[in-house]
Amino acid sequence: MVNGPGGYYGSGFFWFWECFKGGAGAVPPFTVVWNEWQVPAAKMRYPYHPAGGSPSDCFTMMVDNLREVGVEVVLP
């Protein structure tokens, strides 16, 4: 486990992302096996975009961004 059970990755998407690109956490390439991913996925979908516009799916955006930097994300 990276940063141990319940490891801290910030209090929002920006800080989570900084852990992977800012050198504060694991350095890609590595694999994340995300058990029970459906829970955060459901909570990270918004019927509106904060700045206006179409609905926002932050979970998919986060997974896509992780994959772009070389993290293999497994959603069993």
Summary of the structure (lengths in Angstrom):
residues: 76
radius of gyration: 13.0
end to end distance: 16.7
largest distance: 37.9
contacts: 154
relative contact order: 0.19
helix: 34%
strand: 16%
